Amino acid sequence: MTVELHDADPRLSELTASVTNGEDVILLREGKPFAKLTPLTGGQPKRRIGLLEGVYEIPADFDTMFDKEIEEMFNGDSSE
């Protein structure tokens, strides 16, 4: 669909509905195309949950791993 710029303003709702339905709208200025309204396809990529499932194994003690080592870095070695 092509529309002169001065005709596009009062028809903006109609034009955006057309774009939403997948139609391109070309805006004309004095009969010459100068802009194109196109629908956004996809927007931001969707996150795929579980993409790496089974590739890596998370240890059962993941949230407490290296507790002793971290404590020793802050407080010094307690075995001395």
N, C-alpha and C positions, 0 to 999 in steps of 0.2 A: 504494500500500500504506500502511495506517495501522498504527501500533504504539504501544502504551502504553509510556511511558518505562521503567517498571520491567521490562518484557519486552524492551526494546531492548538492554540491556547484555549479557545472555548471548547474544544473537543478532547482535552487532555485525558479525562476519565475514559472516554471511548478508546483512545489510542493506547493507553496503558492496559486496558482490558485485552485489546488485540495482541499486544506484546506478550501479555501473560499467557495467552492461548498459543504462543509460539510463532506468531507472525512478525516479520520485520516491518518497521515503519521508517520510510525515508522522508526526511524533512527537506523541503525545497525553499530556496530563497531566490526570488525572481525567476522561478522555473528551473533553477540549477540545484542539484542535490548537494547538500553540505553536511548533513548529519544522518546517522542511522541509529534507530532505537532497536535493540535486539534483546531477546530474553536472556537472562543469565541462566546458564546451564550448569547445574551442579553446585554453584556457589563454592563453599568450602568443602574440601574432601571429607567424607565421612570417616570417622575412626572405626577401624575394624577391631572389635573386641575379640580377644582370643586368637589373634593373628599368629602368635608364636607359641600357641598351646602345644605342649609336648616337646618343644625344642629345647627349652631350658627347664631345669628342675630347681625349685626354690627350697632350700633346706628348712626343716621344721623349726630350727632355732634361729631363723633369719632375724627376728627382732631382738635377739639377745647375743648374736654373734659378736665376738671380740670384746665382750664386756670387761673381761679381766685385763686385756691388753690396754683398753682405753682408760680403765681406772689406774693402771700402772703409769700411763703417760701423764696423768694429772697428779697422782699422789706418790709416785715413785714405786719401786718394787717392794711389795709387802713381805716377801719371803726373806728379806735380809734382816 
